[in-house]
Every structure is written in structure tokens, then in C-alpha cells.
């Protein structure tokens, strides 16, 4: 029997996502905390759904500082922002080790 695919977010990434929700609201990207949370939740849901389904793309060497042998997935949140989720794979277990966006990381994908 095949093992089911699991997508797990590291403790560091979970903390980052919690902080991101607060930051998005405090920086007035969203008018209500619930809207900021929904934005982050949509990104998490997308990554949980498609990591291990879409083809793996090796991460640029720069991101090996977060973990060895990383792959990445992209999530288009809107016209201005592309999110990158970096993950490791072991069998059917995918561990998200880092998340960043195009405003910060675009230079490493040239």
C-alpha cells in the first residue's frame, strides 16, 4: 500500500506565517486581520495541495542556507507578488523549510 503524500511546514515556517499575517495587517495591506489571515491561508492551502503534485523544481543554490536539496513551488497571490515555498522531500513527505516572496528573492532566480 502506497504511503499518502504529506506536506508539513517546519516550526520556523509556521512562526513566519503567523508573523506574516500580523505584519500584512499592521502595514495596511489588509483592512481587517481576518483578510490578512485568509490571504496567508490561501497560500498555505495551495502549497499543501500542489507540493508533490506539480513537477519538482530545484531551488537556486542561494537557498541551501535553509536546508540541503531544496525544491520550490510558486504561488501567484496577485499581479504584484509571487510567493516561493522551499521544501525537502523524503519519500512522500514534503517539509516546507522556507517561504519568501518575489520582492525579496527575485534576484536569486535570474
GIZILIN-V159094 format. One record per helix or strand of 3 or more residues. SS is the DSSP state (2 for helix, 1 for strand). FROM is the first residue (numbers start at 0). LEN is the number of residues. If there is no record, write none. Layout:
<<SS:FROM:LEN> <SS:FROM:LEN>>
This chain:
<<1:5:4> <2:10:16> <2:32:18> <2:60:5> <1:70:6> <1:81:9> <1:92:9> <2:101:8>>
